[in-house]
Amino acid sequence: MTLSSYGGKLTREQLSRVPTPSATATHKPIPHIEVVEKLVEALGFRQIGVVREEYAISADGMKMFGVMDLTTGFEGCRFAIGLQQP
């Protein structure tokens, strides 16, 4: 499964405009952008920066997928992480 198979790639700015699904008596959705911002904050505490990122959401807006390319203080080394919010 690729990000493009979910209707195109989104930037963080576009992701912030995706409406959060309504809560129910047994389920309280967390906005996708909140998950991303908390992750970026936690990475920053460890001197890890995001150099490239892209996101996609399912057609109903319930699932978010993402990829972040990261940079650290290690010369010549770069990492990437994938995100999935079911």
Secondary structure, DSSP 8 states (H G I E B T S, - for coil): --GGGGTS-B-HHHHHTS------SS-----HHHHHHHHHHHHHHTT-EEEEEEEEE-TTS--EEEEEEEE-SSTT-EEEEEEEE-
